[in-house]
Amino acid sequence: MKDMNKDPLAGAADRRRANSGDPLGANSEIGRKLKQYYDELVSDNVPDRFAQLLSQLEQAEPAQKKD
């Protein structure tokens, strides 16, 4: 006897993912967009003032370690 509470389409998305070789399904598109956004952020130039502040911080750290 067939289970009446079971959704006949419940496994359709899983079967499509298995056939396409994409384990994340719709989340793959979200992941791709996030990676693209992250790559763009990483490749942006650091503003000069921020780079100066980082340099000052790096110079101050060894002085603190000696104390």
Secondary structure, 3 states (H helix, E strand, C coil): CCCCCCCCCCCHHHHHHHHHCCCCCCHHHHHHHHHHHHHHHHHCCCCHHHHHHHHHHHHHHHHHHHC
